[in-house]
Amino acid sequence: MRILLAEDDHSQADSIKNWLEMDGYQVDWVERGDHALWAIAEHHYDCLLLDRGLPKATGDEILQQVRQKHPDIAIIFISAQDSIQQRVQGLDLGANDYLVKPFSLEELSARIRSQLRLRHAQSTQQLQCGDLRLDPEAKTVYRAEQLLNLTSREFQILYKLMQRPTHIFTREQLESSLYAWGEEIESNAIEVFIYQLRKKIGSQRIQTIRGLGYRMQQSV
């Protein structure tokens, strides 16, 4: 799961980012609203954590723009604006949740999990490709009713490929779904993951489109 943290307080952002990464999320951090809008346009995020008082574009402005194109994304305001009126206004603008600073990191994690559960409940239909069946909620993959043992990153790559089985994904797009900004990526990491996946799901299941990337093979 990938999260965008838009927070201009460096100390607080560092604490939140480190905590969520220990919780297993990939976290990208920006300190300006215009940078947040650029990141959202370039990458897919499961959740946005927005400070309302960002420079260059406020959290409110970001939320309103995002809701037009991504109505289903989980958005949580993290703000020192703590009056009832301000909280109600933030939720009425379209935020899914509102956390008042200072807050506990444990509560932040719980709020994120709650929002992601809601989104999964709304879109957890299983994906099928030939005799491969992927359950995004249970994080399981079956081949001909046999449970496969995939690593977290193998699962994420297969999930992305099976969501759009006719689409060709570049190596950079697959890397973006696995790694946050600044994480060290081995030059052949995606090739290694694809190789390991093919050993488990069948060598012909994932096509290499020379010079372009990878896509699922519908029939083998």
C-alpha positions, 0 to 999 in steps of 0.5 A: 500500500502506498501513501502520500503524506503532505505535511510542511512540518519536517519533524512531524512528517519524519515521525509519521513517515518512519512510523508508517514505513515500520507499519509496512506502507510505502510513504512518499512525503511532500511539504508543498501543496503543488508538489502533492498535486504533481505526485498524485498526477504521476502515481497511484496512492491508496491513501492521502494524508493532507495537512490543511495549511500547506503552502502553494496549495492548501489541503482543501484545494488538493482535496477538491481537485483530487475528488474530481478525478479520484472519487474513491481514494481515501483522504485523511486530513491531519490538522491543527484546526481543531474546532467542531466547525473546522472539522465538520467543514473538512469532512463536508469538503469530502475528507473521509476522516479528520485527525486533530494534531497532536495525535497518536501514531497508533491512532493514525495507523488505525484510522488508515486501516479503517479507511483501507478496509472500507475501500477493500470492502467496496472493491474486493471482487476476486480477479480471475485469469485462466486458472489463476484466482487472486483475492485482494482482501485475503491476499491469496492466489490460487492456481487450479485451486492450489494455494500459491506461496507468494512474497508481498512484492510478488503479490503486488506485481501480480495484482497490478497485472491482473487488474488490467490484464490487457494493459502493458506495464512498464518496469518503471510503473511496476517499480512505482507500485512497490517502492516509495521515493528514495528507496534503493532499487536494484536495477534488475529488481522487477526482472527478478520478481517476474522470474520468481512469479513465473516459476510459481504461476507458470512461465507463459502467464506473464508476457514480456513485450520487448521494449515496452514492459509486461502484461498478463497472458489471458490464455496459455 
